[in-house]
Amino acid sequence: MDATQGRLAALGQRRVLSRTLTLLAVGATAMAVQATANRLGDPAITTGWTLLLSTAGLYLLSLRKKLIRFRLGAVAGWLQMHAYMGSFASVVFLMHIGWPIRGWFESGLATCFVIVAISGIWLMYMSRTFPKRLAAIEQDFRLEQIPALQVAVANEAHELALHSAGFGEGATLAEFYQSRLLPFFLNPRSWVYRLLPTGFTRRQLLRELGDLSRYLGSQGIQNQQRLIAMVQSKDDLDFHYALQMRLRLMFALHVALTWSLAMMIAVHVILVLRFQGAM
């Protein structure tokens, strides 16, 4: 307990330090912009180069993930730095952008930056909350192994239903499997569930399956309990798959938009330099 409290205290101190440094960087940038304006300079140049450097710093996380053989610190620390640097870049972006935005390219660049920032914030929220939600399930599954496990559970449920049809009251379980459980085990979950996974279907099926107890004998009760466990296992697998797939797709979207933003920034810098006669 003491070790856990120590880690939490250290984490809190690092967050306070990171937030303080971010605020100091924002304040220093604002002072530099004001000083440039007082000298009748162009504040957009100051914010532009600051934004370029801070945005380039955001790509260090991708570089760190590729250099896994080198001891460059924990990825979690780099991820935290990425988050605060992204917050700083977003504030500088608001300082840099002019209003109204003129030109289709500038509008596209600004839109892409905003989407990347929003997707990054949402990805950070998902990466912090999803593990806690998945930890509520006893077993942990990798995304790649889930489809095979879903098929295995479906085959086991089908064999149990066929076995139940072979004895008297077992026909009740077989009929319920045919009408209610077969679609649940064989069909993929709806896109609504994948966006907002809930336990509604699970609770409904377990309640209906439990109501069959009055029609079952001892052997039927045993098979019923096995079916209940299979429904729970299938729903756990679906829940894992929905959350992990959402996290992976959001990460892929964020990375793709990030590299698109990098190319647009490069074109923007070239256009600005050519306009200023530097190229």
N, C-alpha and C positions, 0 to 999 in steps of 0.2 A: 504494500500500500504506500509506504514511504517513497519507494523508488518511482511508483506511478505518479505520486504527487510532485516529486522532483522533476520528472519529465514534463508534466503539465505546466509547472511553474517556469521551467526553462523555455518551453514553447511560447508561453504568454509573454515572457521577456523579449524573445526574438520578434514576436509580432509587434510589440510596442516599439522596439527599435526600428523595425522595417517601416512601420507607419510614420515614425518620426522622421526618418531619413527621406521618405517619399515627400512628406510635407515640406521639409527643408529644401529639397530639390525643386519643388513647385514654386516655393517662395523665391528662391534664387533666380529661377527662370523669369518669374514675373518682374523682379527687380531689374534683370538684364534687359527685358523688353522695354520697361519704362525708361531706363537709361538710354537705350538706343533711340527711342522716340524723342527724348529731351535733346539729343544731339542732332535731331532732324534726320535720323537714319531711317532705315526700313525695318520695322520690327519683324516683318515676315521672314527676313533673312535669318535673324536670330532664332526665331521659333522653328524655322524650316530645318536648319542644320541640327538644332537640338532634337527635333522630332525624328530626323533621319538617323541620328546616332542612337537614340533610345529605341527606335523601331529595329535597327540592326541588332541591338542587344537582345531583343526578344528571340532572335534566331539562335542564340547560344544554347537554349534548351534542346533544340533538335540536334545540335552538334554534340552536346553532352550525352545524349542518348545513344549516339553512334559510337562514341569513344568509351565503350563499356569496359575496355581492358585497362584503362588508366584510372587512377584514384584521383578524381577531381571533385570529391565531395558527394554526398548523397543526392539522388535525383530529387528527393522531397525538398531539399534546400534550394536546388535550382528551380524547382517548380514554384516555390514561394517567391523567389527573386523575380521569376517570370511574371507572376501575378502583380507584384507591386510595380515593376517596371512598365507593365501594360497599363496600370492605372495612371502612372506618370505620363506615359505617351498619350493617353486619352485626353488628359488635361491640357497638355501642350498642343494637341490637335485642335482643341477648342480655341486656344489662343491664336493658332496659326491660320485657321480657316477664315476666309472673309465672307461677308454676307451682304447681298445675296451671292450665291455661288454662280459664277459665269462660265459657260462652256460645258459641252457634253462630257469631255474627258475629265475635267475637274469634278463635275458632279458624280461621274462614275467612280472616281478615285475616293471621294468623300464617302459615297455610299458603301463602297467595299470596305473602307476602314471601319465604318460604324458596324457593319455586319460582322467583321472579324472580331471587334471588341465585344459585341453582344454574345457571339458564339463562344468566345473565350470565357466570359463571365459565367455563362450557362454551363459550359464544360467544367469549370472549376466547382460550381455548385453541385453538379452531378457526381464528380469524382469524390466529393466529400460526404455526400448524403447516401449514395447508392451502396457503398460498402456497409454502412450501418443497417440499411434495410435488408441486405443479403445476409448479414450476420444473424438475423433473426431465424434463419433457416439452419438446421443442424448441419447439413452437409454442404460442402462447397464444390462447385462444378466449374470446369473450364468450358468456355463457349464452344470450342471445337468438339468436345465429347458429348454435348447435350443432345444433338439429334440422334445419335446412336442409342443413348440411354432412353430417349422417348420411344424409339421403336421397340426396345427391349421390354419396357413396361407395357406397351400396347400388346405385344405378342403374349406376354404372361397373362394379361387380363383376358385375352381371347381364349387361351387354353383353359383358363379357369372357368369361363362361361360355358365352354363346350363340356367340361367335366360336370358342371352343375346341371346341365340339361339331362344328365344320365340318371338322376334320381328324383324321386317324387317332388318334394317342395322346391327342389333346385330349379325347376322350370321357371319359377317366379324370378329368380336371379338372372336366368338366361334371357328372359323376355325384357327385363329391365336393362340389361346390358345391351341388347339389340336396339332398343328404342332410345335410350338416354346416354349410355356410356360409350357405345361404339363411336358415335360422332366426336365425343370429347377426346377419346384416345387417338383416333386416326386423323382428324382434321386439324390443321394449324389454327392457332388462336386468331381472332379478328384483329384488324389494324387498330381498332379502338383499344383493345386489351394491350397491344404492344406499346401504344402511346401512354395509356393510363392503366397499368395492370392492377386489378383488384381481386379480392377473394370471393366475389359474389357467386360466380359459377361453382366454385369449389363448395361453398357453404350450401348452395341449393342442392347440388348432387348428393352431398353427404347427408343432408336432411331427408331427402327422398329415399336414399339407400337405407338410412336408419329406420324409416317407417315400415320397411319390409320385415322387420324382426318378428312381427305378430304372425307372419305366414310361414316362418322358417323353423325347422327343427335344429337339432344340435349340429349336424353336418352343414346345414345351410347357414347357420350362424357363423361357423368357422370360415366358410367361403365369403360370407358377407364382410367379415372383418378383414380378410385379405384384399377384397375389392376396395374397401375403405382406405387401406394403406396404399394401394396402387393409385387411387384417385389423388391422394395427398402427394404421392411421389411425382405423379405427372404434373400436378399444379405447381409444385416446387420447381420442377425443371422448366416449365413454361415461364415462371416468374424470373428465374435466373436468366433465361434466354432473352426475355424482353428487356430487362435492365442492361445486361451486358451488351446486347446488340445496339441499344440506343446510345450507350456510351461510346461504342466503337464507331458508329456512324457519325455521331457528333464530332468525334476526334478527327475522322477522315475529312469531314466538311471543313472543320477549322483549319486543318493543315492545307487543304486544297485552296481555300480562300486566302490563307496567309501567303502562299507562294504566288498566287495571282496578284495580291497586293504588292508583293516585292517587285514584280515586273512592272506594275503600273507606277510605283514610286520611282523606279529607275528611269522610265520614260519621262516622268514629271521633272526629275532633276536635270535630265538632258535638255528638255525644253526650256527650263528656267535659265540654265547656263548659256544656252544659245541666245536667249532673249537678252541676257545681260552682256553678250559679246565675249564671254569667256571661252566659247568654243567656236 
